[in-house]
Amino acid sequence: MQALACVDCGDIPEQESTWEYGLHGQWTRRPGGRCWPCHQKRKERLEREAEEQLEAARTANAALCPCWTCRGSIGGKEGSELELRQEAGSDRLECPGCVRARAAKDLGPLVLPAPARRELVAALVAVPDDPWWEARVLHAKLYPPKDRGA
């Protein structure tokens, strides 16, 4: 019975408590495992931590640029199966839903439009009011307009 001691609280079970228990008898105490109360507490703690991580990711993603295609949150629609559970990278241009739609249509990677000459000159005087400005300038360098197949 010492082998069945709970790793969290150290409780040593009585003989009858080693049988299957929990909802519908789906959980059995194993050597090096947890007792049912500790198992439940751990499960609740992990769920709480996952929810806190999701809320932190939602907050961080809301502060980033919106999705280029749908103008929604870069983290995806709240509550959807595609919603990002971690902070999106600064180089992300589309939400997970738009990325999936682009892949389904076999459109290839998103390439932002090159800044017009007028926009480049205006950027020398003041910071543009375009949240994707830096990404557009970078894409213009990586994919010059003459090389774009459009």
N, CA, C and O atoms as a GROMACS GRO file, in nm:
protein
  600
    1MET      N    1   0.082  -0.120   0.000
    1MET     CA    2   0.000   0.000   0.000
    1MET      C    3   0.087   0.127   0.000
    1MET      O    4   0.041   0.233  -0.042
    2GLN      N    5   0.213   0.117   0.047
    2GLN     CA    6   0.301   0.232   0.048
    2GLN      C    7   0.326   0.284  -0.095
    2GLN      O    8   0.344   0.404  -0.115
    3ALA      N    9   0.327   0.192  -0.192
    3ALA     CA   10   0.351   0.233  -0.331
    3ALA      C   11   0.237   0.317  -0.386
    3ALA      O   12   0.256   0.391  -0.483
    4LEU      N   13   0.120   0.307  -0.326
    4LEU     CA   14   0.005   0.383  -0.372
    4LEU      C   15  -0.012   0.516  -0.301
    4LEU      O   16  -0.115   0.581  -0.315
    5ALA      N   17   0.088   0.557  -0.225
    5ALA     CA   18   0.081   0.686  -0.154
    5ALA      C   19   0.069   0.799  -0.257
    5ALA      O   20   0.134   0.798  -0.361
    6CYS      N   21  -0.016   0.895  -0.225
    6CYS     CA   22  -0.039   1.010  -0.313
    6CYS      C   23   0.088   1.094  -0.324
    6CYS      O   24   0.151   1.122  -0.222
    7VAL      N   25   0.127   1.133  -0.445
    7VAL     CA   26   0.248   1.213  -0.464
    7VAL      C   27   0.230   1.357  -0.415
    7VAL      O   28   0.329   1.425  -0.389
    8ASP      N   29   0.106   1.404  -0.402
    8ASP     CA   30   0.083   1.541  -0.358
    8ASP      C   31   0.067   1.552  -0.206
    8ASP      O   32   0.135   1.632  -0.142
    9CYS      N   33  -0.024   1.472  -0.149
    9CYS     CA   34  -0.053   1.486  -0.006
    9CYS      C   35   0.008   1.376   0.079
    9CYS      O   36   0.011   1.388   0.202
   10GLY      N   37   0.057   1.268   0.018
   10GLY     CA   38   0.119   1.159   0.092
   10GLY      C   39   0.020   1.063   0.155
   10GLY      O   40   0.060   0.975   0.231
   11ASP      N   41  -0.106   1.078   0.126
   11ASP     CA   42  -0.210   0.991   0.182
   11ASP      C   43  -0.189   0.847   0.135
   11ASP      O   44  -0.170   0.822   0.016
   12ILE      N   45  -0.192   0.755   0.229
   12ILE     CA   46  -0.182   0.613   0.196
   12ILE      C   47  -0.322   0.556   0.202
   12ILE      O   48  -0.389   0.566   0.305
   13PRO      N   49  -0.370   0.496   0.092
   13PRO     CA   50  -0.510   0.451   0.087
   13PRO      C   51  -0.533   0.323   0.166
   13PRO      O   52  -0.441   0.246   0.194
   14GLU      N   53  -0.658   0.305   0.201
   14GLU     CA   54  -0.699   0.177   0.257
   14GLU      C   55  -0.721   0.084   0.138
   14GLU      O   56  -0.729   0.129   0.024
   15GLN      N   57  -0.730  -0.042   0.164
   15GLN     CA   58  -0.742  -0.141   0.056
   15GLN      C   59  -0.858  -0.110  -0.039
   15GLN      O   60  -0.840  -0.114  -0.161
   16GLU      N   61  -0.975  -0.080   0.016
   16GLU     CA   62  -1.091  -0.062  -0.070
   16GLU      C   63  -1.084   0.065  -0.155
   16GLU      O   64  -1.154   0.074  -0.256
   17SER      N   65  -1.002   0.165  -0.117
   17SER     CA   66  -0.997   0.289  -0.194
   17SER      C   67  -0.906   0.279  -0.316
   17SER      O   68  -0.895   0.374  -0.393
   18THR      N   69  -0.841   0.163  -0.336
   18THR     CA   70  -0.757   0.149  -0.454
   18THR      C   71  -0.836   0.105  -0.575
   18THR      O   72  -0.783   0.104  -0.686
   19TRP      N   73  -0.961   0.068  -0.556
   19TRP     CA   74  -1.042   0.026  -0.668
   19TRP      C   75  -1.079   0.146  -0.754
   19TRP      O   76  -1.050   0.260  -0.717
   20GLU      N   77  -1.140   0.122  -0.866
   20GLU     CA   78  -1.179   0.231  -0.956
   20GLU      C   79  -1.284   0.319  -0.890
   20GLU      O   80  -1.380   0.270  -0.830
   21TYR      N   81  -1.264   0.447  -0.901
   21TYR     CA   82  -1.360   0.542  -0.846
   21TYR      C   83  -1.358   0.668  -0.930
   21TYR      O   84  -1.283   0.676  -1.028
   22GLY      N   85  -1.439   0.765  -0.895
   22GLY     CA   86  -1.455   0.884  -0.976
   22GLY      C   87  -1.584   0.872  -1.056
   22GLY      O   88  -1.665   0.783  -1.030
   23LEU      N   89  -1.602   0.958  -1.152
   23LEU     CA   90  -1.723   0.954  -1.234
   23LEU      C   91  -1.724   0.826  -1.317
   23LEU      O   92  -1.633   0.803  -1.396
   24HIS      N   93  -1.823   0.747  -1.299
   24HIS     CA   94  -1.844   0.622  -1.374
   24HIS      C   95  -1.728   0.525  -1.356
   24HIS      O   96  -1.707   0.439  -1.442
   25GLY      N   97  -1.654   0.534  -1.248
   25GLY     CA   98  -1.545   0.441  -1.221
   25GLY      C   99  -1.435   0.443  -1.325
   25GLY      O  100  -1.377   0.340  -1.355
   26GLN      N  101  -1.407   0.560  -1.382
   26GLN     CA  102  -1.309   0.569  -1.490
   26GLN      C  103  -1.168   0.603  -1.442
   26GLN      O  104  -1.079   0.624  -1.524
   27TRP      N  105  -1.145   0.609  -1.313
   27TRP     CA  106  -1.015   0.652  -1.265
   27TRP      C  107  -0.966   0.556  -1.159
   27TRP      O  108  -1.040   0.524  -1.066
   28THR      N  109  -0.845   0.508  -1.172
   28THR     CA  110  -0.788   0.414  -1.078
   28THR      C  111  -0.661   0.473  -1.020
   28THR      O  112  -0.581   0.533  -1.092
   29ARG      N  113  -0.644   0.455  -0.892
   29ARG     CA  114  -0.522   0.503  -0.827
   29ARG      C  115  -0.407   0.411  -0.864
   29ARG      O  116  -0.417   0.289  -0.849
   30ARG      N  117  -0.299   0.468  -0.910
   30ARG     CA  118  -0.184   0.392  -0.957
   30ARG      C  119  -0.062   0.425  -0.870
   30ARG      O  120  -0.058   0.531  -0.807
   31PRO      N  121   0.036   0.336  -0.866
   31PRO     CA  122   0.160   0.368  -0.793
   31PRO      C  123   0.223   0.496  -0.846
   31PRO      O  124   0.237   0.513  -0.967
   32GLY      N  125   0.260   0.584  -0.756
   32GLY     CA  126   0.319   0.713  -0.795
   32GLY      C  127   0.217   0.813  -0.844
   32GLY      O  128   0.254   0.916  -0.900
   33GLY      N  129   0.088   0.784  -0.825
   33GLY     CA  130  -0.018   0.871  -0.873
   33GLY      C  131  -0.075   0.958  -0.762
   33GLY      O  132  -0.012   0.978  -0.658
   34ARG      N  133  -0.194   1.008  -0.785
   34ARG     CA  134  -0.261   1.098  -0.690
   34ARG      C  135  -0.390   1.035  -0.641
   34ARG      O  136  -0.452   0.953  -0.708
   35CYS      N  137  -0.429   1.077  -0.521
   35CYS     CA  138  -0.559   1.037  -0.470
   35CYS      C  139  -0.665   1.119  -0.545
   35CYS      O  140  -0.633   1.217  -0.612
   36TRP      N  141  -0.791   1.079  -0.534
   36TRP     CA  142  -0.898   1.145  -0.608
   36TRP      C  143  -0.909   1.294  -0.576
   36TRP      O  144  -0.919   1.374  -0.670
   37PRO      N  145  -0.908   1.337  -0.449
   37PRO     CA  146  -0.917   1.481  -0.422
   37PRO      C  147  -0.799   1.559  -0.483
   37PRO      O  148  -0.819   1.668  -0.538
   38CYS      N  149  -0.678   1.505  -0.473
   38CYS     CA  150  -0.562   1.574  -0.531
   38CYS      C  151  -0.569   1.574  -0.683
   38CYS      O  152  -0.529   1.670  -0.748
   39HIS      N  153  -0.620   1.465  -0.740
   39HIS     CA  154  -0.638   1.456  -0.885
   39HIS      C  155  -0.735   1.566  -0.932
   39HIS      O  156  -0.709   1.634  -1.031
   40GLN      N  157  -0.846   1.581  -0.861
   40GLN     CA  158  -0.945   1.684  -0.895
   40GLN      C  159  -0.887   1.824  -0.880
   40GLN      O  160  -0.907   1.908  -0.968
   41LYS      N  161  -0.814   1.850  -0.771
   41LYS     CA  162  -0.754   1.981  -0.749
   41LYS      C  163  -0.654   2.015  -0.860
   41LYS      O  164  -0.651   2.128  -0.910
   42ARG      N  165  -0.573   1.916  -0.899
   42ARG     CA  166  -0.474   1.938  -1.005
   42ARG      C  167  -0.543   1.966  -1.137
   42ARG      O  168  -0.502   2.055  -1.212
   43LYS      N  169  -0.648   1.891  -1.167
   43LYS     CA  170  -0.723   1.910  -1.291
   43LYS      C  171  -0.783   2.051  -1.296
   43LYS      O  172  -0.776   2.118  -1.399
   44GLU      N  173  -0.843   2.095  -1.185
   44GLU     CA  174  -0.902   2.229  -1.178
   44GLU      C  175  -0.795   2.336  -1.192
   44GLU      O  176  -0.817   2.438  -1.258
   45ARG      N  177  -0.678   2.315  -1.128
   45ARG     CA  178  -0.569   2.411  -1.136
   45ARG      C  179  -0.518   2.423  -1.280
   45ARG      O  180  -0.493   2.534  -1.328
   46LEU      N  181  -0.502   2.312  -1.349
   46LEU     CA  182  -0.455   2.314  -1.487
   46LEU      C  183  -0.556   2.384  -1.579
   46LEU      O  184  -0.518   2.458  -1.669
   47GLU      N  185  -0.685   2.360  -1.556
   47GLU     CA  186  -0.788   2.427  -1.635
   47GLU      C  187  -0.786   2.578  -1.610
   47GLU      O  188  -0.799   2.657  -1.703
   48ARG      N  189  -0.769   2.617  -1.484
   48ARG     CA  190  -0.762   2.759  -1.447
   48ARG      C  191  -0.641   2.824  -1.513
   48ARG      O  192  -0.652   2.935  -1.567
   49GLU      N  193  -0.525   2.758  -1.510
   49GLU     CA  194  -0.403   2.812  -1.571
   49GLU      C  195  -0.419   2.826  -1.722
   49GLU      O  196  -0.372   2.923  -1.780
   50ALA      N  197  -0.484   2.728  -1.786
   50ALA     CA  198  -0.506   2.735  -1.930
   50ALA      C  199  -0.597   2.853  -1.964
   50ALA      O  200  -0.576   2.922  -2.063
   51GLU      N  201  -0.699   2.876  -1.882
   51GLU     CA  202  -0.790   2.989  -1.904
   51GLU      C  203  -0.717   3.122  -1.886
   51GLU      O  204  -0.739   3.216  -1.962
   52GLU      N  205  -0.631   3.130  -1.784
   52GLU     CA  206  -0.553   3.253  -1.761
   52GLU      C  207  -0.457   3.278  -1.877
   52GLU      O  208  -0.440   3.393  -1.919
   53GLN      N  209  -0.395   3.172  -1.930
   53GLN     CA  210  -0.304   3.186  -2.043
   53GLN      C  211  -0.380   3.234  -2.167
   53GLN      O  212  -0.330   3.317  -2.242
   54LEU      N  213  -0.501   3.180  -2.188
   54LEU     CA  214  -0.582   3.222  -2.302
   54LEU      C  215  -0.621   3.369  -2.290
   54LEU      O  216  -0.616   3.442  -2.388
   55GLU      N  217  -0.659   3.412  -2.170
   55GLU     CA  218  -0.696   3.553  -2.151
   55GLU      C  219  -0.575   3.645  -2.174
   55GLU      O  220  -0.589   3.752  -2.234
   56ALA      N  221  -0.458   3.603  -2.127
   56ALA     CA  222  -0.336   3.682  -2.149
   56ALA      C  223  -0.305   3.690  -2.299
   56ALA      O  224  -0.264   3.795  -2.348
   57ALA      N  225  -0.323   3.579  -2.371
   57ALA     CA  226  -0.298   3.579  -2.515
   57ALA      C  227  -0.399   3.668  -2.587
   57ALA      O  228  -0.362   3.741  -2.679
   58ARG      N  229  -0.526   3.664  -2.545
   58ARG     CA  230  -0.628   3.750  -2.607
   58ARG      C  231  -0.593   3.898  -2.587
   58ARG      O  232  -0.607   3.978  -2.679
   59THR      N  233  -0.549   3.932  -2.466
   59THR     CA  234  -0.513   4.070  -2.437
   59THR      C  235  -0.394   4.114  -2.521
   59THR      O  236  -0.394   4.223  -2.579
   60ALA      N  237  -0.292   4.029  -2.528
   60ALA     CA  238  -0.172   4.063  -2.605
   60ALA      C  239  -0.203   4.072  -2.754
   60ALA      O  240  -0.153   4.161  -2.822
   61ASN      N  241  -0.286   3.981  -2.805
   61ASN     CA  242  -0.319   3.981  -2.948
   61ASN      C  243  -0.408   4.099  -2.985
   61ASN      O  244  -0.403   4.147  -3.099
   62ALA      N  245  -0.489   4.145  -2.892
   62ALA     CA  246  -0.575   4.261  -2.919
   62ALA      C  247  -0.492   4.387  -2.937
   62ALA      O  248  -0.534   4.480  -3.007
   63ALA      N  249  -0.373   4.392  -2.876
   63ALA     CA  250  -0.287   4.508  -2.887
   63ALA      C  251  -0.207   4.509  -3.018
   63ALA      O  252  -0.152   4.612  -3.056
   64LEU      N  253  -0.201   4.395  -3.087
   64LEU     CA  254  -0.127   4.387  -3.214
   64LEU      C  255  -0.213   4.438  -3.329
   64LEU      O  256  -0.331   4.467  -3.312
   65CYS      N  257  -0.152   4.447  -3.447
   65CYS     CA  258  -0.225   4.487  -3.567
   65CYS      C  259  -0.338   4.388  -3.594
   65CYS      O  260  -0.326   4.270  -3.562
   66PRO      N  261  -0.448   4.436  -3.652
   66PRO     CA  262  -0.556   4.342  -3.685
   66PRO      C  263  -0.519   4.255  -3.804
   66PRO      O  264  -0.418   4.278  -3.871
   67CYS      N  265  -0.600   4.156  -3.830
   67CYS     CA  266  -0.580   4.067  -3.945
   67CYS      C  267  -0.589   4.149  -4.074
   67CYS      O  268  -0.679   4.231  -4.090
   68TRP      N  269  -0.497   4.127  -4.166
   68TRP     CA  270  -0.496   4.202  -4.291
   68TRP      C  271  -0.621   4.174  -4.374
   68TRP      O  272  -0.676   4.266  -4.436
   69THR      N  273  -0.668   4.052  -4.376
   69THR     CA  274  -0.778   4.012  -4.462
   69THR      C  275  -0.915   4.050  -4.406
   69THR      O  276  -0.994   4.114  -4.474
   70CYS      N  277  -0.943   4.009  -4.281
   70CYS     CA  278  -1.078   4.031  -4.226
   70CYS      C  279  -1.085   4.148  -4.128
   70CYS      O  280  -1.194   4.186  -4.085
   71ARG      N  281  -0.973   4.206  -4.095
   71ARG     CA  282  -0.962   4.319  -4.001
   71ARG      C  283  -1.006   4.284  -3.859
   71ARG      O  284  -1.030   4.374  -3.778
   72GLY      N  285  -1.019   4.153  -3.828
   72GLY     CA  286  -1.052   4.108  -3.693
   72GLY      C  287  -0.926   4.094  -3.609
   72GLY      O  288  -0.818   4.134  -3.651
   73SER      N  289  -0.940   4.036  -3.492
   73SER     CA  290  -0.826   4.015  -3.404
   73SER      C  291  -0.728   3.917  -3.468
   73SER      O  292  -0.769   3.818  -3.529
   74ILE      N  293  -0.600   3.945  -3.456
   74ILE     CA  294  -0.497   3.860  -3.514
   74ILE      C  295  -0.495   3.722  -3.446
   74ILE      O  296  -0.443   3.626  -3.502
   75GLY      N  297  -0.551   3.715  -3.326
   75GLY     CA  298  -0.557   3.588  -3.254
   75GLY      C  299  -0.670   3.498  -3.297
   75GLY      O  300  -0.676   3.382  -3.257
   76GLY      N  301  -0.760   3.549  -3.378
   76GLY     CA  302  -0.874   3.470  -3.424
   76GLY      C  303  -1.000   3.504  -3.349
   76GLY      O  304  -0.998   3.579  -3.251
   77LYS      N  305  -1.110   3.449  -3.394
   77LYS     CA  306  -1.240   3.474  -3.333
   77LYS      C  307  -1.245   3.410  -3.195
   77LYS      O  308  -1.210   3.293  -3.179
   78GLU      N  309  -1.289   3.486  -3.096
   78GLU     CA  310  -1.295   3.435  -2.958
   78GLU      C  311  -1.386   3.314  -2.948
   78GLU      O  312  -1.499   3.315  -2.997
   79GLY      N  313  -1.334   3.209  -2.884
   79GLY     CA  314  -1.412   3.089  -2.862
   79GLY      C  315  -1.408   2.990  -2.977
   79GLY      O  316  -1.462   2.880  -2.964
   80SER      N  317  -1.346   3.026  -3.089
   80SER     CA  318  -1.340   2.931  -3.201
   80SER      C  319  -1.229   2.830  -3.177
   80SER      O  320  -1.139   2.852  -3.097
   81GLU      N  321  -1.236   2.719  -3.247
   81GLU     CA  322  -1.134   2.615  -3.231
   81GLU      C  323  -0.999   2.660  -3.286
   81GLU      O  324  -0.896   2.604  -3.248
   82LEU      N  325  -0.998   2.761  -3.374
   82LEU     CA  326  -0.874   2.808  -3.433
   82LEU      C  327  -0.807   2.920  -3.354
   82LEU      O  328  -0.697   2.963  -3.389
   83GLU      N  329  -0.872   2.969  -3.250
   83GLU     CA  330  -0.818   3.082  -3.176
   83GLU      C  331  -0.679   3.049  -3.120
   83GLU      O  332  -0.657   2.942  -3.065
   84LEU      N  333  -0.586   3.144  -3.136
   84LEU     CA  334  -0.450   3.125  -3.085
   84LEU      C  335  -0.451   3.122  -2.933
   84LEU      O  336  -0.517   3.206  -2.870
   85ARG      N  337  -0.381   3.030  -2.874
   85ARG     CA  338  -0.374   3.017  -2.729
   85ARG      C  339  -0.246   3.078  -2.673
   85ARG      O  340  -0.222   3.070  -2.552
   86GLN      N  341  -0.166   3.138  -2.760
   86GLN     CA  342  -0.045   3.208  -2.716
   86GLN      C  343  -0.037   3.340  -2.794
   86GLN      O  344  -0.113   3.362  -2.888
   87GLU      N  345   0.054   3.425  -2.754
   87GLU     CA  346   0.067   3.554  -2.820
   87GLU      C  347   0.117   3.535  -2.962
   87GLU      O  348   0.211   3.459  -2.986
   88ALA      N  349   0.054   3.604  -3.056
   88ALA     CA  350   0.095   3.595  -3.196
   88ALA      C  351   0.227   3.668  -3.215
   88ALA      O  352   0.256   3.765  -3.146
   89GLY      N  353   0.305   3.620  -3.309
   89GLY     CA  354   0.432   3.686  -3.341
   89GLY      C  355   0.407   3.819  -3.410
   89GLY      O  356   0.302   3.841  -3.469
   90SER      N  357   0.504   3.907  -3.402
   90SER     CA  358   0.489   4.040  -3.461
   90SER      C  359   0.486   4.033  -3.614
   90SER      O  360   0.444   4.129  -3.679
   91ASP      N  361   0.530   3.922  -3.672
   91ASP     CA  362   0.531   3.908  -3.817
   91ASP      C  363   0.402   3.844  -3.872
   91ASP      O  364   0.390   3.824  -3.992
   92ARG      N  365   0.308   3.813  -3.785
   92ARG     CA  366   0.183   3.750  -3.828
   92ARG      C  367   0.094   3.853  -3.894
   92ARG      O  368   0.075   3.962  -3.840
   93LEU      N  369   0.040   3.821  -4.012
   93LEU     CA  370  -0.042   3.915  -4.087
   93LEU      C  371  -0.190   3.878  -4.088
   93LEU      O  372  -0.276   3.965  -4.106
   94GLU      N  373  -0.221   3.750  -4.070
   94GLU     CA  374  -0.360   3.705  -4.078
   94GLU      C  375  -0.397   3.622  -3.956
   94GLU      O  376  -0.311   3.562  -3.891
   95CYS      N  377  -0.527   3.620  -3.926
   95CYS     CA  378  -0.579   3.537  -3.818
   95CYS      C  379  -0.580   3.391  -3.863
   95CYS      O  380  -0.569   3.364  -3.983
   96PRO      N  381  -0.592   3.297  -3.771
   96PRO     CA  382  -0.592   3.155  -3.810
   96PRO      C  383  -0.702   3.117  -3.908
   96PRO      O  384  -0.681   3.031  -3.994
   97GLY      N  385  -0.819   3.179  -3.898
   97GLY     CA  386  -0.928   3.150  -3.990
   97GLY      C  387  -0.895   3.191  -4.133
   97GLY      O  388  -0.924   3.117  -4.227
   98CYS      N  389  -0.834   3.307  -4.149
   98CYS     CA  390  -0.796   3.354  -4.283
   98CYS      C  391  -0.680   3.272  -4.339
   98CYS      O  392  -0.673   3.248  -4.459
   99VAL      N  393  -0.589   3.230  -4.251
   99VAL     CA  394  -0.478   3.145  -4.296
   99VAL      C  395  -0.533   3.013  -4.349
   99VAL      O  396  -0.489   2.964  -4.453
  100ARG      N  397  -0.630   2.955  -4.277
  100ARG     CA  398  -0.691   2.828  -4.320
  100ARG      C  399  -0.766   2.846  -4.453
  100ARG      O  400  -0.758   2.761  -4.541
  101ALA      N  401  -0.839   2.957  -4.466
  101ALA     CA  402  -0.913   2.983  -4.590
  101ALA      C  403  -0.816   3.002  -4.707
  101ALA      O  404  -0.842   2.953  -4.817
  102ARG      N  405  -0.706   3.071  -4.684
  102ARG     CA  406  -0.606   3.093  -4.789
  102ARG      C  407  -0.545   2.958  -4.830
  102ARG      O  408  -0.525   2.934  -4.949
  103ALA      N  409  -0.517   2.872  -4.734
  103ALA     CA  410  -0.459   2.740  -4.765
  103ALA      C  411  -0.560   2.653  -4.839
  103ALA      O  412  -0.523   2.578  -4.929
  104ALA      N  413  -0.689   2.661  -4.801
  104ALA     CA  414  -0.792   2.581  -4.867
  104ALA      C  415  -0.807   2.620  -5.014
  104ALA      O  416  -0.837   2.535  -5.098
  105LYS      N  417  -0.788   2.748  -5.044
  105LYS     CA  418  -0.799   2.796  -5.182
  105LYS      C  419  -0.666   2.787  -5.256
  105LYS      O  420  -0.659   2.822  -5.374
  106ASP      N  421  -0.562   2.740  -5.188
  106ASP     CA  422  -0.429   2.724  -5.245
  106ASP      C  423  -0.378   2.856  -5.304
  106ASP      O  424  -0.330   2.860  -5.417
  107LEU      N  425  -0.390   2.964  -5.226
  107LEU     CA  426  -0.351   3.097  -5.273
  107LEU      C  427  -0.203   3.130  -5.250
  107LEU      O  428  -0.152   3.228  -5.305
  108GLY      N  429  -0.135   3.051  -5.170
  108GLY     CA  430   0.006   3.081  -5.142
  108GLY      C  431   0.019   3.184  -5.032
  108GLY      O  432  -0.082   3.224  -4.972
  109PRO      N  433   0.140   3.228  -5.004
  109PRO     CA  434   0.161   3.324  -4.894
  109PRO      C  435   0.106   3.462  -4.927
  109PRO      O  436   0.098   3.502  -5.043
  110LEU      N  437   0.067   3.533  -4.823
  110LEU     CA  438   0.016   3.668  -4.838
  110LEU      C  439   0.133   3.764  -4.862
  110LEU      O  440   0.231   3.763  -4.788
  111VAL      N  441   0.122   3.846  -4.966
  111VAL     CA  442   0.221   3.948  -4.994
  111VAL      C  443   0.148   4.082  -4.993
  111VAL      O  444   0.055   4.103  -5.071
  112LEU      N  445   0.190   4.171  -4.905
  112LEU     CA  446   0.123   4.300  -4.892
  112LEU      C  447   0.158   4.391  -5.007
  112LEU      O  448   0.263   4.377  -5.068
  113PRO      N  449   0.068   4.486  -5.039
  113PRO     CA  450   0.096   4.578  -5.149
  113PRO      C  451   0.213   4.670  -5.116
  113PRO      O  452   0.230   4.714  -5.002
  114ALA      N  453   0.293   4.697  -5.216
  114ALA     CA  454   0.409   4.785  -5.198
  114ALA      C  455   0.361   4.928  -5.174
  114ALA      O  456   0.262   4.971  -5.234
  115PRO      N  457   0.429   5.002  -5.087
  115PRO     CA  458   0.391   5.141  -5.065
  115PRO      C  459   0.413   5.223  -5.192
  115PRO      O  460   0.511   5.204  -5.265
  116ALA      N  461   0.322   5.314  -5.217
  116ALA     CA  462   0.335   5.402  -5.333
  116ALA      C  463   0.448   5.502  -5.307
  116ALA      O  464   0.485   5.527  -5.193
  117ARG      N  465   0.501   5.557  -5.414
  117ARG     CA  466   0.611   5.654  -5.402
  117ARG      C  467   0.569   5.772  -5.313
  117ARG      O  468   0.647   5.820  -5.231
  118ARG      N  469   0.445   5.815  -5.330
  118ARG     CA  470   0.392   5.926  -5.250
  118ARG      C  471   0.393   5.890  -5.100
  118ARG      O  472   0.427   5.974  -5.017
  119GLU      N  473   0.356   5.763  -5.066
  119GLU     CA  474   0.356   5.718  -4.927
  119GLU      C  475   0.498   5.713  -4.871
  119GLU      O  476   0.520   5.748  -4.755
  120LEU      N  477   0.594   5.670  -4.951
  120LEU     CA  478   0.733   5.663  -4.906
  120LEU      C  479   0.788   5.802  -4.875
  120LEU      O  480   0.859   5.820  -4.777
  121VAL      N  481   0.755   5.901  -4.960
  121VAL     CA  482   0.800   6.038  -4.937
  121VAL      C  483   0.733   6.095  -4.812
  121VAL      O  484   0.798   6.162  -4.732
  122ALA      N  485   0.604   6.068  -4.795
  122ALA     CA  486   0.532   6.117  -4.676
  122ALA      C  487   0.586   6.053  -4.549
  122ALA      O  488   0.584   6.116  -4.443
  123ALA      N  489   0.636   5.930  -4.558
  123ALA     CA  490   0.689   5.860  -4.441
  123ALA      C  491   0.819   5.923  -4.392
  123ALA      O  492   0.857   5.904  -4.277
  124LEU      N  493   0.888   5.996  -4.479
  124LEU     CA  494   1.011   6.064  -4.438
  124LEU      C  495   0.980   6.179  -4.343
  124LEU      O  496   1.063   6.214  -4.259
  125VAL      N  497   0.862   6.238  -4.356
  125VAL     CA  498   0.823   6.353  -4.274
  125VAL      C  499   0.752   6.310  -4.146
  125VAL      O  500   0.781   6.362  -4.038
  126ALA      N  501   0.659   6.216  -4.156
  126ALA     CA  502   0.580   6.173  -4.041
  126ALA      C  503   0.559   6.022  -4.047
  126ALA      O  504   0.566   5.960  -4.154
  127VAL      N  505   0.533   5.964  -3.931
  127VAL     CA  506   0.507   5.821  -3.923
  127VAL      C  507   0.369   5.794  -3.984
  127VAL      O  508   0.271   5.858  -3.946
  128PRO      N  509   0.361   5.700  -4.078
  128PRO     CA  510   0.232   5.671  -4.141
  128PRO      C  511   0.132   5.615  -4.040
  128PRO      O  512   0.170   5.552  -3.941
  129ASP      N  513   0.004   5.639  -4.068
  129ASP     CA  514  -0.104   5.591  -3.981
  129ASP      C  515  -0.151   5.452  -4.026
  129ASP      O  516  -0.268   5.419  -4.013
  130ASP      N  517  -0.060   5.374  -4.079
  130ASP     CA  518  -0.090   5.241  -4.130
  130ASP      C  519  -0.030   5.138  -4.035
  130ASP      O  520   0.092   5.135  -4.020
  131PRO      N  521  -0.113   5.052  -3.969
  131PRO     CA  522  -0.057   4.956  -3.875
  131PRO      C  523   0.034   4.852  -3.940
  131PRO      O  524   0.114   4.789  -3.872
  132TRP      N  525   0.023   4.835  -4.071
  132TRP     CA  526   0.105   4.737  -4.142
  132TRP      C  527   0.221   4.803  -4.217
  132TRP      O  528   0.283   4.738  -4.302
  133TRP      N  529   0.251   4.928  -4.188
  133TRP     CA  530   0.351   5.002  -4.265
  133TRP      C  531   0.484   4.928  -4.272
  133TRP      O  532   0.540   4.909  -4.381
  134GLU      N  533   0.536   4.887  -4.159
  134GLU     CA  534   0.667   4.821  -4.157
  134GLU      C  535   0.664   4.690  -4.235
  134GLU      O  536   0.759   4.657  -4.306
  135ALA      N  537   0.554   4.616  -4.224
  135ALA     CA  538   0.542   4.490  -4.299
  135ALA      C  539   0.533   4.518  -4.449
  135ALA      O  540   0.590   4.444  -4.528
  136ARG      N  541   0.463   4.623  -4.488
  136ARG     CA  542   0.453   4.658  -4.630
  136ARG      C  543   0.588   4.698  -4.687
  136ARG      O  544   0.622   4.659  -4.798
  137VAL      N  545   0.665   4.776  -4.610
  137VAL     CA  546   0.799   4.817  -4.656
  137VAL      C  547   0.889   4.694  -4.669
  137VAL      O  548   0.964   4.681  -4.766
  138LEU      N  549   0.882   4.605  -4.570
  138LEU     CA  550   0.963   4.482  -4.575
  138LEU      C  551   0.923   4.395  -4.695
  138LEU      O  552   1.010   4.343  -4.765
  139HIS      N  553   0.793   4.381  -4.718
  139HIS     CA  554   0.748   4.301  -4.833
  139HIS      C  555   0.791   4.365  -4.965
  139HIS      O  556   0.821   4.294  -5.061
  140ALA      N  557   0.794   4.498  -4.970
  140ALA     CA  558   0.838   4.566  -5.092
  140ALA      C  559   0.985   4.536  -5.119
  140ALA      O  560   1.026   4.525  -5.234
  141LYS      N  561   1.064   4.523  -5.012
  141LYS     CA  562   1.207   4.489  -5.030
  141LYS      C  563   1.224   4.343  -5.070
  141LYS      O  564   1.304   4.311  -5.158
  142LEU      N  565   1.147   4.254  -5.004
  142LEU     CA  566   1.159   4.111  -5.033
  142LEU      C  567   1.098   4.073  -5.168
  142LEU      O  568   1.151   3.987  -5.238
  143TYR      N  569   0.988   4.138  -5.204
  143TYR     CA  570   0.918   4.108  -5.328
  143TYR      C  571   0.900   4.238  -5.407
  143TYR      O  572   0.793   4.300  -5.401
  144PRO      N  573   1.002   4.280  -5.481
  144PRO     CA  574   0.989   4.406  -5.557
  144PRO      C  575   0.868   4.400  -5.651
  144PRO      O  576   0.835   4.294  -5.704
  145PRO      N  577   0.803   4.516  -5.672
  145PRO     CA  578   0.682   4.518  -5.755
  145PRO      C  579   0.701   4.459  -5.895
  145PRO      O  580   0.608   4.399  -5.948
  146LYS      N  581   0.819   4.474  -5.954
  146LYS     CA  582   0.841   4.421  -6.089
  146LYS      C  583   0.844   4.268  -6.090
  146LYS      O  584   0.818   4.206  -6.193
  147ASP      N  585   0.877   4.206  -5.971
  147ASP     CA  586   0.886   4.061  -5.963
  147ASP      C  587   0.754   3.997  -5.921
  147ASP      O  588   0.741   3.874  -5.925
  148ARG      N  589   0.659   4.076  -5.881
  148ARG     CA  590   0.530   4.020  -5.840
  148ARG      C  591   0.451   3.982  -5.962
  148ARG      O  592   0.434   4.063  -6.053
  149GLY      N  593   0.404   3.864  -5.967
  149GLY     CA  594   0.336   3.812  -6.085
  149GLY      C  595   0.197   3.867  -6.108
  149GLY      O  596   0.126   3.815  -6.194
  150ALA      N  597   0.155   3.969  -6.037
  150ALA     CA  598   0.020   4.024  -6.053
  150ALA      C  599   0.020   4.109  -6.173
  150ALA      O  600  -0.083   4.166  -6.208
   0.00000   0.00000   0.00000
